[in-house]
Each structure stands twice: as C-alpha cells, then as structure tokens.
Amino acid sequence: MSGWELQGGAGPGALDPGTVDALLHARHGDPFAVLGPHPLDGARIVRTLQPGAHAVEAIGPQGEMLAPLYEQAPGLFAGIVPGEGRYRLRVHWPGAVQELEDPYRFGLLLDEGGLDALSRGEHPQPHHLLGAHPATRDGVPGVRFAVWAPNARRVSVIGDFNQWDGRRHPMRLRLPHGVWELFVPGLLPGARYKYEVLGADHVVRQKADPVAWATEAPPATASVVADDAPFRWTDQAWMAERAVRQRLDAPLSIYELHAGSWWRDAQGEPPGWDGLAERLIPYVSGMGFTHIELLPIAEHPFGGSWGYQPLGQYAPTARFGPPEAFARFVDRCHEAGLGVIVDWVPAHFPTDAHGLAQFDGTALYEHADPREGFHQDWNTLIYNLGRNEVSGFLIGSALAWLERFHVDGLRVDAVASMLYRDYSRKHGEWVPNIHGGRENLESIAFLKRFNTVVHQRHPGVLTIAEESTAWPGVTRSPTEGGLGFDYKWNMGWMHDTLQYLSRDPIHRRWHHHEMTFSMVYAYSEHYVLPLSHDEVVHGKRSLLGRMPGDDWQRFANLRAYYGFMWGHPGKKLLFAGGELAQPTEWNHDAQLPWELLDDPRHRGVQRLLRDLNRLLAREPALHAWDGEPRGFRWAIGDDADNSVFAWLRFAEHARPALVVSNLTPRPLRDYRIGVPREGRWHAAIDTDATAYGGSGAGQAEAWAEPVPVHGQPHSLALALPPLATVIYLAD
C-alpha cells in the first residue's frame, strides 16, 4: 500500500466523513483515537491537523524526509510513515516552514493514583497534577497541560503558539476522572494560554486555567506557563522559629494593607513587590508590628473588589509582578522578622466569562440552584463544597500559598456566609440542609478539613476566621466539634467600641456596656481585635472621622481608643492609614496620604502606635494570657458616670499592668484604683502625652498605698488626663 492510496481520502486508513467533519470543526472528543501514529495493516499511518498549511512531511531525527503526508481534507494530512522510530513534522505554511514534534505521538501523562486522589478530593497538590507544567517527554522538552472538565465534549489548549485555534491542540480525556491532558512539545515558560471548552450545552467557551501558577496582568485574562524551578529561599531561620513566634502566648500585632494603594510611584502606579518591599518592610518593622496582612492577592479581574472576588486561586496577581517577585517579598519580610498573612476567599467567585462559571457547560464549581449557588449581595457564585474535586481544589490552593510562597497565615474571608444556608436570604430563597436546618453542613465539613490539613502539614501556621456571628467553637479543635481556626476576628468588640467612641462624651454614660460587654465572652474564642479596611469604606468614614468634638478632642479620642485596644485582651489588627489618623475614607485608587505626617498631630498618632507595639512585645502581661481568664481582672468596670474603665493584665513571672481609660474631656484628680502590688507604678504609655499631641495632664508615676480598694490590698491615687488611656506598669 502506498501513500498515494490515501490521497484525496480514498483507500485504507481513510476516515469517515463524520469523523473528518468533527475534527475540522473542533467537535471531536477523542483526538488521540484519530490523530498521531496508528497501526494499519502492519504499517503505521500518521495523521495531523494543521489548518492553513500547504504541505506536511514526516521527517527523521536529522531532518531527513521519511514520508509525505497527503491532505485528506482542508488542513487534515495523513500518510504512511515507515518504521517504528521517532518522527517529527515539517509543516509548510504560507511564507514559512516549521519543524515540530507531533503532540499526538506521546502516551498517557498522568498516573491513575494521582487522578484517583483528585477525584476523592484528597490530592495534597492538585496544582502539580493539573495546570501547565514544563516537562520533558521522550527527551523532548515542552509543557504538560491538564484540566478538570468532566462534562465537556471537547477541550483544547489554545494560545499564541497555535493562533488561539481550538482545532490545533485538542486534549485527551481520562475517564472516569474527567481530566483532559495534552503534552505540547517545544513550548516554554512564559507562554500565554487558555482552554477552549466545548461544553455539555454545545457552547464554546475560552477559559483561564483554574490552577494556573501565573497569569497576564488584568484586564488581560490569559493564563501563563510558569517556570517550575523552585525559588531559592533564605528564610530557614524564620521557618524554624515560626511556630514559637506564632503561639497563642506570643504578641501579635498585624498591619493590614492593600498592596496597590499603600504607596505609589511618581506616575501614580503601584511599584510592584520589589519596589513595595523597599519601603514597606522597613516601615512596618520600624513601627513594631509583628505581621503584615495582605488583602487577597490571588488573581482577580476587578481591581475594585480589592481582591475579594478572585479567579486565580493559585496565582499571585500579575499587577505587582511575577510569582517569583512575591516569593522575594515574603523572603525579605521573613529576613526582617515579619510574618506574612494573606486573605483567602473560598466562599465565592465572580461570574466573569473566562473564569470558573459554567466551566464545562454545567455548574461544575458552583451550585446549579441559585438558591444555593448565587450570592445576592455580591453578584457572585458560591462554590459547591460538597463536590470532592471542588473541596480539594480549594484546600490545594490554601496549601499552595503556604508551600510555594512560605506564607505564615491565611485569614479566611466571609466565613459567616459559608456557615448558613440562609445567609442574607429571605424565607423561600434558600434550601434547607438534609435535616431541614439552616446550617451549611458541606461548608462546615470543608472548614474543619481545611484547618485539619493545614495544621497537620504546617504546624505553626495561623488560620484566622472573619466570622461575624456567634457560631460556637470557631477556634475549637475539629476533634472537639469546632471549626479549628487559631483565631477569630472579634467583630462584636469592633462594632460596640466604635459605636461608643463615635458618641458625644456627654452621652457615653448611658452606653457604658458597649465598652465592657466584650469581656463577657472574651474567652469563648481566641480573638483578634480588628480595625480593618471594612471600617473605613462605604460611607462609614475614617476612624478619625468618626470621633466627635473639635479637632483636639477627635485626635484625643482616637489616641485613647488605640490605648484601650492595645491594653485589651486579644491580638491586634490595624488597617494601613489608621496610624496616620487618616481624616478621609480609604481610596484603593490612590496611595495613603503620607503628607499628613507633616502635621505634628498626625505624627503623634503614628508615634503612639509605634510605642504601643513596642510595649506590647516587651511586656508579657499585655499578650501572654490574652486568651485566658487569669490574665485579666476588672478594677473598675462600672463607673458610667465618669466614663472610666480600668483593668489589670497579668502573665506568669511578669509584672502586672494597669490600663486606665478616661473617656470624657474632663480630667479627674485623686482617682483611686486598686492594684495587687505596693511600690512605684510608672506610666509606660500615656496617650495624652505631649509627644503624641496631648495636653500632658497625666501622672508619670504613682506609689501604691496600703489602702485596700476593688478587692486589692493596695491602691493608687491617680490624676486621669482627659480623653486618654494610660498603661501603668509595676516597677
């Protein structure tokens, strides 16, 4: 049989018209059954689809002609290639000749064990199995692609390398796992790509890779083949000490920021990770914070979401540079003794056409029923966490941030929306669970498993929940029925205290409980006290903007509030700009108003925060027993008439601290407070000090007298400055 017998589609090896039509129109679901080498009557027939080519030849290792391939249909070439050895293709294009490897001569790429684990949702690194990875097959370098799309009729890899033509590189489906795979020879890191998916609904969609390691910078939407070469870390000392630095008895003061608006260059553009590191790291370290917390940096299409609507759960946003630049940023933070926490969003995702929505023509990542799968508040889709592959996809994302980038903690956003099926829904707009209740059992199981896996694989890493309800056991171990987080944001404390501080001091006596109620439940969870970005947007005003009174009183109120917060049990979090006493709401399209520091009032607030952080780190009484009742004792919690609050903080083998807040503009003299020790007590922090912009009306030191009061054997007679918090330490 000669190759001529194949010419024009006649003779042995010719394809039936339906198969040819499916190939030419990118509808064929099993390209490896047709393309590439196949035995034929003791010989080997090779077929290739090269739309637009004039001619194709099979060539040997040295470029020698092995056989011509004849055009069976427009762009479809076939021919008998002698022998069983390797061959390549020489393709004649209009004005160019290209020599390339045939993707369809390579065998299976993914092992069954890994695919089985993926289907169970138990693969610890799905981003190593799926996605785009530089690889070598049979001595040929290229890129291995794999994507989960079980209901698709056909999936192709498209990119610049094939003119974004879905006919050129259709993939092989691995049943029963629903994973499509293909090795594309000759491709290099940096190549742009997507998947073209012919869905179960017969609609063709171009989708970004859900597990891409890198992406184009928005508004472009393609995925990018990342270099698999491991980053050369220099943070071994930090990683060895991390578990100790992040224990519950360690000081934790978090500086939350949006990477795109902290500082901008002369052209008004974000500087990228390397440029940001030059200024941010020494600043945060010098301010005494222990951790940086980044608003979500997973790739997201809309910058105005601040990252809270991500689509690239495995890729740091390209807005600030390539993934290795983010790794350098984390490495430099660790070198400076700073931990890095990243906000992570497993609750929902946006509906952008290139993303996860209707990925294979079905509700694959999301719930099909909008009563379960659509967030009315945010116009986003909700992950179907009851599907093994989706749960595994998200847990794999969490582990990727910890393993690829050495991130020290994950703050999980919108946990409350995950826990309740009726979250922000009216009657009839939600689907009860199998028991008829409102609890989202699948999300609960997911969060427990997330925390269990993270803590088993990375002891010492922090997980923090933004959970705004009274759900019990958020920070209790899953083995004890809890969700397993290390910390929970104390949204109740934030709401109550901000509401109190926004009131005119003349009315505060009637709302005294707003400052004390948090201690009723202070030990039900391990808490972070958050003054986050959410409190300085959407018309809420800045923290300074909420304070009542004239300018002097507003600054004094804010300083007193910070002193109250740093003296209160619970770890601390402050959004960037809070230390500047920013008078306006945060604007994500501009840098922070650093020029405010030319004003001594704003500079005084910044200095206060620095001194509070240093005191927090230095004094165990202010942090070691944050989560233990023995670490706190009210001295005065009921003086509503004077709006005075006073309490003692304790730690093992440490001197006690006395925190006193006078939240009226009236100074108080000879105000007696009980203390456990005799001798001298000195003011380690006085928010009314002139160095901070205050009046200097406070008392630098006092001697405890043997006058029992408030259940203590000694007491201090203090001059309490107006609108101020003073932290006294026993000598």
Long-range contacts (C-beta under 8 A, 24 or more apart in sequence): 1-41, 1-43, 1-80, 2-80, 3-67, 3-68, 3-69, 3-70, 3-79, 3-80, 4-70, 6-45, 6-70, 6-72, 6-78, 6-79, 6-80, 7-70, 8-70, 8-72, 9-72, 9-73, 12-40, 12-41, 13-40, 13-45, 13-78, 13-80, 14-72, 15-47, 15-72, 15-76, 20-72, 20-73, 20-76, 23-49, 23-73, 23-76, 23-167, 24-49, 24-51, 24-73, 24-74, 24-75, 24-76, 24-167, 25-167, 26-154, 26-156, 26-166, 26-167, 26-170, 26-196, 26-198, 26-204, 27-153, 27-154, 27-198, 28-154, 28-170, 29-153, 29-154, 29-173, 30-172, 30-173, 31-104, 31-170, 31-171, 31-172, 32-104, 32-172, 35-104, 36-102, 36-103, 36-104, 36-105, 37-81, 37-87, 37-102, 37-104, 37-105, 40-80, 43-80, 43-82, 44-80, 44-81, 44-82, 44-83, 44-84, 45-78, 45-79, 45-80, 45-81, 46-78, 46-79, 46-80, 46-81, 46-87, 46-102, 46-105, 47-72, 47-76, 47-77, 47-78, 47-104, 48-76, 48-77, 48-78, 48-89, 48-102, 48-104, 49-75, 49-76, 49-77, 49-167, 49-168, 50-75, 50-77, 50-89, 50-91, 50-168, 51-75, 51-165, 51-167, 51-168, 52-93, 52-94, 53-77, 53-91, 53-92, 53-93, 54-92, 54-93, 54-94, 55-91, 55-92, 56-89, 56-90, 56-91, 56-92, 57-89, 57-90, 58-87, 58-88, 58-89, 58-90, 59-87, 59-88, 59-89, 59-90, 59-99, 60-85, 60-86, 60-87, 60-88, 61-85, 61-86, 61-88, 63-90, 63-99, 75-167, 86-138, 100-185, 100-186, 101-140, 101-142, 101-185, 101-186, 102-185, 103-169, 103-182, 103-183, 103-184, 103-185, 106-137, 106-138, 106-183, 106-185, 108-172, 108-174, 108-181, 109-137, 109-144, 109-146, 109-181, 109-182, 109-183, 110-146, 110-174, 110-179, 110-181, 115-174, 115-177, 115-179, 116-177, 118-148, 118-177, 118-179, 118-389, 118-392, 119-176, 119-177, 119-178, 119-388, 119-389, 120-388, 120-392, 121-387, 121-388, 121-389, 121-390, 121-391, 121-392, 121-395, 122-388, 122-392, 123-392, 123-396, 124-396, 124-399, 124-453, 124-457, 125-396, 125-399, 125-400, 125-403, 126-211, 126-392, 126-393, 126-396, 127-211, 127-213, 127-314, 127-396, 127-397, 127-400, 130-179, 130-210, 130-211, 131-209, 131-211, 131-212, 131-213, 131-314, 132-193, 132-209, 132-212, 132-213, 132-223, 132-225, 132-226, 133-228, 134-187, 134-188, 134-189, 134-225, 134-227, 134-228, 135-183, 137-183, 137-185, 140-185, 140-186, 141-185, 141-186, 141-188, 142-183, 142-184, 142-185, 142-186, 142-187, 143-183, 143-184, 143-187, 143-188, 143-191, 143-225, 144-181, 144-182, 144-183, 145-171, 145-181, 145-182, 145-183, 145-184, 145-193, 145-195, 146-179, 146-180, 146-181, 146-182, 147-171, 147-179, 147-180, 147-195, 147-209, 147-210, 148-177, 148-178, 148-179, 148-180, 148-210, 148-364, 148-389, 148-393, 149-178, 149-179, 149-180, 149-195, 149-197, 149-359, 149-360, 149-364, 150-177, 150-178, 150-179, 150-360, 150-364, 151-178, 151-199, 151-200, 151-360, 151-361, 151-362, 151-364, 152-180, 152-197, 152-198, 152-199, 152-200, 152-360, 152-361, 153-198, 153-199, 153-200, 153-202, 153-361, 154-197, 154-198, 155-180, 155-195, 155-196, 155-197, 155-198, 155-360, 156-195, 156-196, 157-182, 157-184, 157-193, 157-194, 157-195, 157-196, 158-193, 158-194, 158-195, 158-196, 158-206, 159-191, 159-192, 159-193, 159-194, 159-222, 160-191, 160-192, 161-186, 161-187, 161-191, 161-193, 164-194, 164-206, 166-196, 166-198, 166-204, 178-389, 187-225, 188-225, 189-225, 189-226, 189-227, 189-228, 190-224, 190-225, 190-227, 191-224, 191-225, 192-216, 192-222, 192-223, 192-224, 193-222, 193-223, 193-224, 193-225, 194-221, 194-222, 194-223, 194-354, 197-359, 197-360, 197-361, 198-361, 199-358, 199-360, 199-361, 199-362, 200-360, 200-361, 200-362, 201-358, 201-361, 201-362, 202-361, 203-361, 205-353, 205-358, 205-359, 205-361, 206-353, 206-354, 207-354, 207-355, 207-359, 208-311, 208-312, 208-354, 208-355, 210-313, 210-314, 210-356, 210-359, 210-365, 210-393, 211-313, 211-314, 211-393, 211-396, 212-299, 212-312, 212-314, 212-315, 213-314, 213-315, 213-323, 213-404, 214-315, 214-318, 214-322, 214-323, 215-299, 215-312, 215-315, 215-317, 215-318, 216-318, 217-317, 217-318, 217-319, 218-299, 218-300, 218-301, 218-302, 218-303, 218-317, 218-318, 218-319, 219-301, 221-301, 221-352, 221-354, 223-312, 223-315, 224-318, 226-315, 226-323, 227-324, 231-324, 231-327, 231-328, 231-331, 231-404, 233-327, 233-331, 233-406, 234-331, 234-335, 235-330, 235-331, 235-334, 235-335, 235-406, 238-334, 238-335, 238-337, 239-334, 239-406, 242-339, 242-408, 242-460, 242-461, 243-459, 243-460, 244-460, 245-290, 245-339, 246-339, 246-408, 246-409, 246-460, 246-461, 246-462, 248-486, 248-526, 248-626, 248-627, 249-620, 249-623, 249-624, 249-625, 249-626, 250-290, 250-623, 251-290, 251-571, 251-616, 251-617, 251-622, 251-623, 252-290, 252-291, 252-528, 252-571, 252-572, 252-623, 253-288, 253-289, 253-290, 253-291, 253-571, 253-572, 253-573, 253-574, 253-613, 253-616, 253-617, 254-289, 254-290, 254-291, 254-292, 254-293, 254-341, 254-528, 254-571, 254-572, 254-573, 254-574, 255-284, 255-287, 255-289, 255-291, 255-292, 255-293, 255-574, 255-576, 256-293, 256-294, 256-295, 256-530, 256-532, 256-533, 256-573, 256-574, 256-575, 256-576, 257-292, 257-293, 257-294, 257-295, 257-575, 257-576, 258-294, 258-295, 258-306, 258-307, 258-533, 258-576, 258-586, 258-588, 259-294, 259-295, 259-297, 259-320, 260-303, 260-319, 260-320, 260-588, 261-586, 261-587, 261-588, 261-589, 261-590, 261-591, 261-592, 262-576, 262-591, 262-592, 263-591, 263-592, 263-594, 264-590, 264-591, 268-590, 270-319, 270-320, 272-320, 272-321, 272-325, 273-320, 273-321, 273-325, 273-326, 273-328, 273-329, 274-321, 274-325, 274-328, 274-329, 276-320, 276-329, 277-328, 277-329, 277-332, 277-333, 281-332, 281-333, 281-336, 281-338, 282-336, 284-338, 285-336, 285-337, 285-338, 286-610, 287-579, 287-606, 287-609, 287-610, 287-613, 288-609, 288-610, 288-611, 288-612, 288-613, 288-614, 288-616, 288-617, 289-338, 289-613, 290-338, 290-339, 290-613, 290-617, 291-338, 291-339, 291-340, 291-341, 291-408, 291-409, 292-333, 292-338, 292-339, 292-340, 292-341, 293-340, 293-341, 293-342, 293-343, 293-409, 293-411, 293-573, 294-340, 294-341, 294-342, 294-343, 295-343, 295-533, 296-342, 296-343, 296-344, 296-345, 296-413, 297-326, 297-342, 298-344, 298-345, 298-397, 300-350, 301-350, 301-352, 301-354, 301-355, 302-350, 303-588, 304-588, 305-350, 306-533, 306-588, 307-343, 307-345, 308-343, 308-345, 308-413, 308-414, 309-345, 309-348, 309-349, 309-350, 309-378, 309-380, 310-345, 310-349, 311-349, 311-350, 311-352, 311-354, 311-355, 311-356, 313-393, 313-394, 313-397, 314-396, 314-397, 314-400, 316-405, 323-404, 323-405, 326-405, 327-404, 327-405, 327-406, 330-405, 330-406, 330-407, 331-406, 334-406, 339-408, 339-409, 339-462, 340-406, 340-407, 340-408, 340-409, 341-407, 341-408, 341-409, 341-410, 341-411, 341-462, 341-464, 342-401, 342-407, 342-409, 342-410, 342-411, 343-410, 343-411, 343-413, 344-397, 344-398, 344-401, 344-410, 344-411, 344-412, 344-413, 345-412, 345-413, 345-414, 346-383, 346-385, 346-394, 346-397, 346-398, 346-412, 346-418, 346-446, 346-450, 347-382, 347-383, 347-413, 347-414, 347-415, 347-417, 347-418, 348-375, 348-378, 348-380, 348-381, 348-382, 348-383, 348-414, 348-417, 349-380, 349-381, 349-383, 350-379, 350-380, 350-381, 351-379, 351-380, 351-381, 356-381, 357-381, 364-390, 365-390, 365-393, 369-431, 371-425, 371-429, 371-430, 371-431, 372-421, 372-430, 372-431, 375-417, 375-424, 376-424, 376-425, 376-429, 377-424, 384-442, 385-418, 385-442, 385-443, 385-445, 385-446, 386-442, 391-446, 391-449, 394-446, 394-450, 395-446, 395-449, 395-450, 395-453, 398-450, 398-453, 398-454, 399-453, 399-454, 399-457, 399-458, 402-454, 402-457, 402-458, 402-461, 403-458, 407-461, 408-461, 408-462, 409-461, 409-462, 409-463, 409-464, 409-486, 410-454, 410-461, 410-462, 410-463, 410-464, 411-463, 411-464, 411-465, 411-466, 411-489, 412-447, 412-450, 412-463, 412-464, 412-465, 412-466, 412-485, 413-466, 414-466, 415-447, 415-465, 415-466, 415-467, 415-474, 415-483, 416-466, 416-467, 416-468, 416-469, 416-471, 418-443, 418-446, 418-447, 419-443, 419-444, 419-447, 419-467, 419-469, 419-471, 420-469, 444-483, 447-483, 447-484, 447-485, 448-478, 448-482, 448-483, 448-484, 449-478, 450-484, 451-478, 451-483, 451-484, 451-485, 452-478, 452-484, 455-484, 462-486, 462-487, 463-487, 464-488, 464-489, 464-528, 465-489, 466-491, 467-491, 472-524, 474-525, 475-525, 475-526, 486-526, 487-525, 487-526, 487-527, 487-528, 487-571, 488-525, 488-526, 488-527, 488-528, 489-527, 489-528, 489-530, 489-532, 489-573, 490-518, 490-525, 490-527, 490-528, 490-529, 490-530, 490-570, 491-530, 492-517, 492-518, 492-521, 493-518, 493-527, 493-529, 493-568, 493-570, 494-529, 494-530, 494-531, 494-532, 494-535, 497-561, 497-564, 497-565, 498-531, 498-535, 498-543, 498-546, 500-663, 501-546, 501-547, 501-557, 501-561, 501-663, 502-546, 502-547, 502-548, 503-548, 504-548, 504-549, 505-548, 505-549, 505-553, 505-643, 505-663, 505-664, 505-665, 505-723, 508-643, 508-663, 508-664, 509-640, 509-641, 509-643, 510-640, 512-638, 512-640, 512-643, 515-564, 515-645, 515-661, 515-663, 516-637, 516-645, 518-568, 519-569, 519-632, 519-634, 519-637, 522-569, 522-570, 522-629, 522-632, 523-627, 523-628, 523-629, 526-626, 526-627, 527-569, 527-570, 527-571, 527-626, 527-627, 528-570, 528-571, 528-572, 528-573, 529-565, 529-568, 529-570, 529-571, 529-572, 529-573, 530-573, 531-565, 531-573, 531-574, 531-575, 531-578, 532-573, 532-575, 533-575, 533-586, 535-575, 536-575, 536-577, 536-578, 536-582, 536-585, 536-586, 537-585, 537-586, 538-585, 539-585, 540-585, 541-585, 542-577, 542-582, 542-583, 542-584, 542-585, 542-586, 543-578, 543-581, 543-582, 544-581, 544-582, 544-583, 545-583, 545-584, 545-585, 549-665, 551-601, 553-665, 553-723, 555-581, 555-601, 555-604, 555-605, 555-693, 556-665, 556-687, 556-688, 556-694, 556-722, 556-723, 556-724, 557-663, 557-723, 558-605, 559-604, 559-605, 559-608, 559-687, 559-688, 559-692, 559-693, 559-694, 559-723, 559-724, 559-725, 560-661, 560-662, 560-663, 560-687, 560-688, 560-723, 560-724, 560-725, 561-725, 562-605, 562-608, 562-609, 562-612, 562-687, 562-725, 563-608, 563-612, 563-659, 563-661, 563-685, 563-687, 563-724, 563-725, 563-726, 563-727, 564-645, 564-659, 564-661, 564-725, 566-612, 566-613, 566-615, 566-616, 566-622, 566-685, 566-727, 567-622, 567-647, 567-649, 567-657, 567-659, 567-661, 567-725, 567-727, 568-659, 569-625, 569-626, 569-627, 569-631, 569-632, 569-649, 570-626, 571-623, 571-626, 572-616, 574-609, 578-609, 579-605, 579-606, 579-609, 579-610, 580-605, 580-606, 581-605, 581-606, 600-693, 601-693, 604-691, 604-692, 604-693, 604-694, 605-692, 605-693, 607-691, 607-692, 608-685, 608-687, 608-692, 611-685, 612-685, 615-684, 615-685, 615-727, 619-654, 619-655, 619-657, 619-684, 619-729, 620-651, 620-652, 620-653, 620-654, 621-649, 621-650, 621-651, 621-654, 621-655, 621-656, 621-657, 621-729, 622-649, 622-657, 622-727, 623-651, 624-651, 624-652, 624-654, 625-649, 625-650, 625-651, 625-652, 635-673, 635-674, 635-675, 635-710, 635-712, 636-673, 636-710, 642-668, 642-671, 644-668, 644-671, 644-720, 646-673, 648-675, 648-676, 655-729, 655-730, 655-731, 656-729, 656-730, 657-684, 657-727, 657-728, 657-729, 657-730, 658-716, 658-727, 658-728, 658-729, 658-730, 659-725, 659-726, 659-727, 659-728, 660-718, 660-720, 660-725, 660-726, 660-727, 660-728, 661-724, 661-725, 661-726, 662-720, 662-721, 662-722, 662-723, 662-724, 662-725, 663-723, 664-722, 664-723, 665-722, 665-723, 666-722, 667-697, 667-719, 667-720, 667-721, 667-722, 668-719, 668-720, 669-719, 669-720, 670-717, 670-718, 670-719, 671-717, 671-718, 671-719, 671-720, 672-707, 672-709, 672-715, 672-716, 672-717, 672-718, 673-709, 673-710, 673-715, 673-716, 673-718, 674-708, 674-709, 674-710, 674-711, 674-712, 674-713, 674-714, 674-715, 675-704, 675-712, 675-714, 675-715, 675-716, 675-730, 676-712, 676-713, 676-714, 677-704, 677-714, 677-730, 678-704, 678-705, 678-706, 678-713, 678-714, 679-703, 679-704, 679-730, 679-731, 680-704, 680-730, 680-731, 681-716, 681-728, 681-729, 681-730, 681-731, 682-728, 682-729, 682-731, 683-726, 683-727, 683-728, 684-727, 684-728, 684-729, 685-725, 685-726, 685-727, 686-721, 686-724, 686-726, 686-727, 687-724, 687-725, 687-726, 688-721, 688-722, 688-723, 688-724, 688-726, 694-721, 694-724, 695-721, 695-722, 696-721, 697-721, 697-722, 697-724, 698-724, 698-726, 699-726, 702-728, 704-730
